[in-house]
Amino acid sequence: MAERIFDIPGFTFFAEKNNFSGSALKTFNYKIWFGEEFTVRVWYGVNCFSCTAPEDIVAEKSFEFRAESLVEIEKWLEGQLEEFKNKN
């Protein structure tokens, strides 16, 4: 079994109105917001989201707010990470 890169919490975490942020490879960052839908944003660098300029967000995608979307989010993030690796 392949090692998981993104340790995204389960659906209950988001249903309780929590957002989640994480990183990989020290400078690949992402944040997942709960709401009527999930919103996921990706940025590069060492800054937290609140210290990152809007123009430095490199990708954003929305997903339906349901448990099954967490698998889709993880796959999308894996694709974004591959793009990041190819740029660096």
Helices and strands as residue ranges (DSSP letters): H 11-15, E 20-24, E 28-33, E 37-44, G 49-51, G 54-56, E 57-64, H 69-87
